[in-house]
C-alpha cells in the first residue's frame, strides 16, 4: 500500500465531504506517515519542521490582504461597480448586459494574467477586485464558477508558458531540475516545449465559457461594508495610485512581496487619508481574508514534507512505470498521473518540479525521449493538479474573493470545475507534446 497515494486520496475524499482543507491535510499527513512506517512523533516532527518553508509566502499573502483591504476601503472599486450597475439598469437591454459581461470577462482575464508577470502580485489582486464585483455578478446572473475558471486560467497559464515574472521562476526551477539530473538544457528551450501543453489551458477555458454560459441565480446578500460612508475625494485617488506604484516598485527592487505590501500600507498610514485607528481596523480585516490561505499553504508544506519523508514517491513511480512495460504512450500517461497525484497533495507545481524531475528524467531517457519531449513532460506533470488542488493558492485565491457572501463552495465551485476543464485538456495536450517533440 503506497502511503503517498493513500494520503492524497484521503485528503481529496475528506475535502469532498466538506471537512476543512487544513484539517484534511493534517489527518492525511498523519495517516500517510503511519502507513509508511514512520513513528507518530517522527511524522509530527517532520510536519512541523516543513511548515516554515511556507512562512514567507504566508506572511506575504497576509500583508497583501491587508493592503488590498485598504484600497477597497477607499471606495474606488465600489464606486466604479455602482456606476456600471446604474448604467445597466438605465439601459436595461440584452445588448448592454452582454457588453458588460464581455467587458468583465476580458478585464478579469487580463488582470489575472498580468498578476503573474506585468505586476507580479499573484492572488493579492483578488480581494481588491472581486468582492465589490459580486453585486454586479448577481445583477447579471453570472455563474461564479465561470469567474473562478477565468481567474484560475490567468493564475496558471502565464507561468506555464511565459518566461516572465512567476513564469521565469517556474522555468528556472525546471532548468535546475535538469541540471541536477545531469541533463543540462538551455533556458530558451522551455517555453518552446510548453507551447503545445499550454494550449490545453486555452481549450479548457473555451469549453468552460460555453458550459457555464447560462445564467445562475444568487441571493442578494448584503456584506459588511463601510465603503458607503466613505467620500471619494481626489486626494484619496492620488494616494491609492501612489500606494499601488510604491508596492510595485519596492517589490520589483527588493524581489520581496512582504516589503512591497509594507510599502503600500505605509503610504496609506503616512498620507493621513484616514485616521490610524480606522486604517488599523481595515488592515486587520484584510489580513483575516488572506490569513486562511496562508494557513493552508503552511499546512500543505508540512504535508509535502511528510510525503517526501516516507520515500513512497519513488516507489509510486517505480510501481507505475513497471506497469507500462516500456510502452511509450502508457509510460507518459502514468507519469502524468503521478504528477497529478503529487501536485494535488502538495498544492504547488513549483514544489513538485524537484521531486518529479529527479525521477522522470532518467526514466524518460531510458525510453528514448528527446530533450524537448522531456521538458514538456516535466513542465506538464508538475503543473497538473495546481488547477484543482484544494491546497493550491490558484484555487484558494478565487474562492476567497467569490465566497465573501457565503455562496461559493471551495471544492464544488472552484476546485472541481478547474480540475475538469484544465487538467484533462492539459494531460491530452501534454501527451501529444511528449510523443511528437
N, C-alpha and C positions, 0 to 999 in steps of 0.2 A: 504493500500500500504506500503510494507516494505522498509524503507529508505536504509538499507544496500544492499538489493537485487537490488534495482533500481540504486544505486550508482555504484556498481560493474559492472552491465550490461552496464551502460552508459560508464564507463571507458573503458571497452573492445571494445564497438562499436566505440568510439572516436579513440582508438588506431588502430583499423582495418581500419578506414577512414584516416589513416596516420597523425592524429594530434599528436603532440609531447606528449610523455608519461607524462612529468611534467605538461603540460597544462591540459591534460586529467584528471590527478589526482586532480588538483586544482578545475576544473569545477565539477567533480563528487563529491568531498567532499562538496562543496558549495550546490549542488543540494540535496545531501543526508541529510545534516544538515537542510535545509529548509523544506524538506518533513517531517522530524521527528518533526518539530515544533520549532526548535532552532532558535532564532533570528540571523540575519546575523552577528551582531557584536560578539555574543557568539560563532558562528561557526568559525569565523576568529580567535578569541582569542584562542579557543581550538586547532585549526590547528597550529597556531604559537607556542603555548606552547609545543606541542608534537614534533615539529621539532627537538628540542635539543636532543631528545632521540637517534637520529641517527648521532649526530655530531661526536662522537668518531670514528665510523665506516667510515664516510665520509672522515674525515681527514686522517685516516689510509690508505684508498684506494688512496687518492691524493698523499701522500708521497711515497707509494709503486709504484705508477705510475711513479713518478719522478725517483725513484731508478731503475725501470725497463728500463727507457729511457737511463740512464747512462750505464747500462750493454749492451743495444742494441748498443749504440754509440761506444762501444769498438770494435765492428766489429766481435765478436766471432760467433754470430748466423748467420750472413750473410756469413761469411767465410765457415762455415760448410754447409750451404744450397747451396752455389755456387759450392762447391766440389761435392755434391751429384748430382746437375744438370749436371755438366760436365761429371760425371760418366755415367749418364743415356744417355746423348747424344752420348757418346763414344760407349757404348754397343748397345743402341737403339734396344733392343729386348723386346718382350712382357713379357718374364720371368723376366727380370731385372726390368721392370716397376712395375710388380705385387709385386716383392720382396720389392721394395721401398715403395709402398702403404701399404703393411702389416706392414713394419717397422714403418711408420708414425703413423698408427692407434694404434699399440701397445705402441709406445713411448708417444703419446698424452694421451692415456688411463692411462698409468702408472703415468705420470706427474700429471694428473687431480686428480687421486685417492690419490697420495702422498701429494697433496696440502691441503688435509683435515686432515691428521694425521702425517705422517712422517716429512714433512716440512710444517707446517700449515700456508701457506701464502694465502690460498683461491684463489681468482681470480687474484692475483698480478702476477702470472707467465705468464698469457695470453699475455699482451703487450710485454713481453720479447721474448716469443717463437713464437707466431702465426704470427704477421706481416711479419717477414723475410721469413716465410714459404709460403706466398701467391704465390710467383712466382713459387715455386715448385708445389703447388697445381694446378696452371694454366697449368704448363708443363705436369702434369699427368692427367689433366682434372677431378680432384676430385670434387665431389659435396660438396660444403661448408656446406650444410645443414647436411650432414653426420658428418662433423667435429664438428658442433655445438652440435649435439646429443652426440657424443663421449665425448666432454668436459662436457656437461650437466650431463651425466651419472657419470663421475668422481667427479663432484661437489656435487651430491645429494646422490648417492648410499652409499658412505662410512659413511656419518653422520647418515643415517637412520639405518644402521646395526652395524657398528663397534664402540665400546665404547672407541675410542681413538681420541685425538685432538678435532675437532669440533663435532664429534660424541659423545664424552664424555659430552660436553656441552648440546647437544640436549637431550640426555638420562637423564642427570641430571635435566633438566627442566621438563621432563616428570615425573620423580620421585617426584619432588617438587609439581607438579600439583596433583598427587595422595595424597600426604601428606596433602595438603590444603583441599582436598575433603574428608579427614578423611578415606582414604583407603590406608594405608601405604603398600609399596611394596619394595622388595629387588632390588638393582641396577642390579644385575646379571640376573634378570628375563627379562629385557627389550630387550636385543639383541636376546635372545631366542624367544621371542614373535614376533620379527620383521623379523625372518628368512623367513617365508612364504611371507609376504607382499613385502619384499625387492627383492624377486625373480622376481617381476613384472618389475623391472628395467632391469634385465638381459634379460627377454623375449622381452622387448621393444627395447633394444639395438640390439639384434639379428635380429628382424624384420626390424629395420631401416637400418642395414647394408645390408640386402637383397634388401630392397626397393630403397635405394639410391646408389646401386652398379653401375648404368650406368654412363658413362662419361657425364660431363656437361661443356660446353664451357664458358669461361670468357674472357673479353677483357684484353689484356696485357697493363695495365696502370702503368706507372712509378710513384711511390710515392716519395714525397720529402724525400730524404735520403742522408745523408752526409757520410755514412759509407764507401763509395768508396774511400774517401780521407784519411781514417784512416789506418795506417800501423799496422798490428797485431804483436806486439812485445811480447817477453816472459814476460817482466816486467808487461805489461798490463794484460796478462792472470793471472799472480800471484795475482795482485791486485783485479781482478774481483773475483777470488776464495776466497780471504780474505774477500772481501766485502760481499759475499753471506754467508760465515760462520759467520761473525760478525752479520749479520741480523738475522740469525737463532738462534745463541746463546743468543743474547740480548733479542729477542722476547721470547725465552724459559724461560730465567731467570726472566724477568720483567712481562711476560704474557701480553705484550703490542705490538701490531703491529706498533704503532706510533714510539716508541723508537727503535724497531727493524729496521724499514726502515731508521730512522735517523742515526743509527749506520752504515748501509751500505753506505749511502750517504756521511757521514763524511770520510769514508775510501777513497772514490774517491777524495774528496777535499784535504785531508791531504797528500795523496800519491804523488801528483804532476804529475799524469799521463797526465793530460791535464791542460791548464791554466783555472783559475777560471771563466773567462768570458764565455768561451766555455761550461764549465760544467753547469754554471748557465742557459744558454740558453737551453741546452738539458734537464735540470731538469724541467724547466718551461713547456717545450713541453710535457714532460711525465705527469706532473700534469694535463695538459689540457685533456689528453686522459682519465684519470680516474676521473677527477673532475665532469664530466657529470653524471657518475654513482653515485657519492656522492650526487649530487643534487637530483637525482631520489630517493635515499634512504631517504634523509631528507624529501622530499615531501610525500613519502609513509608513513613515520612515522606520519606526520600531518594528512594524510587521515585516518590512523588507529585510531588516537586519536578521530577524529570526529565520526567515525563509533561506537567506544566504547561509546562515549558520548550520542549518540542517544538512546541507550538502546534497539535498534531493533534487535540486535544479539540474545538476549534471546527470543524475540518474534518470530524470524525466526525459532529458534529451537522448540519452543512450537507449532507453527502452523504446521510445517512439521511432527513433531513426532505424532501429533494428527491424521494426515492423515494416518499414518502407522497402526493405530488401534491395537497396541500391537503386530503386526506381526514382528517376529524377523528379517527375511530377509529384509523386507521393511524398518524397523527401521534402520538397519545397512546401507543400501544403501542411505537412506535420510540423515543420519548423515555424510556420506562421501561427499555427495553433498554440505552440509552446510560447511564442512571443506574446500572443493574445492573453494566455493564462497568466504569465508573469506580470504583464503591464496592468491587467485588471486588478491584480492583488496589490501591486506596489503603487499604482496610480500615477506613475511618472514614466514617460517614454525616455526622458533624459537619463534616469537612473537605470533603465532597463538595458541600454546600449552596452555598457561594460560587461554585463552578465552574459548576454547572448553572443556578443562579438567573439569572446574567447572560446565559445563552444561551437558556434555555427561556421566560423571562417575555415577552421581546419576540415570540418566535415564537408563544407561546400567545395573546398579544393580537391578533396578526395573524390567527389562526384564529377569533377572536371568543369565546374562552373567558372565562367570568365570573371575578371575583376569587376566589371560593370554590373554583372548579374549579382555578384556577392554584395556590392554596395546597395543595390536595390533590395536585396533580401534583408540585410541588416537594418536598413532605414525603415522599411515597411514593417518588419517584425517588431521593431521597438515602438513604432507609432501605434500599432494595433492595440486597442484597449484603452488608449488615452481618451478616445471618444467613447464614453460609455461606462468607464470605471466609476463606481460610487466615491472613490477616494481621490479622483483627479480634479485638479483645480479648473480644468476645462469643462467639467460638469457642475462642480460646486459653485463656480462663479455665476453662470446663468441662473441657477436655482436661487442664489442669494438675492438676485435682483427681481426675479419673476415671482417669488413666493412671499413678497413683503405683506400681501394681504391674505396669505394662507391658502391660496387657490392653485398652487403649482407644486405637484409632488416631485421630489428629487429623483426617485427611482423611475416611476411610471411616465413622468412628463419630460424628464431631461435625459436620464441615463439610457433607458430602453430605446427611445427614438434615435438618439445619437449613435448608439451601438448598431442598430439595424441599418440605418441609412449611410453610415460612414464605414464601419468595419467590414461589412460584406463586400461592397464595391472595392475597398482597399485590398482585401485578400485576392479578389479576382484580378485586378489590375496589377497587383504586386506579383502574382503568379505568372501573368503574361510577361511582365518585365524580366523576371528571373529566367524564363525559358527562351526569350528572344534576344536578350542582350549578350 
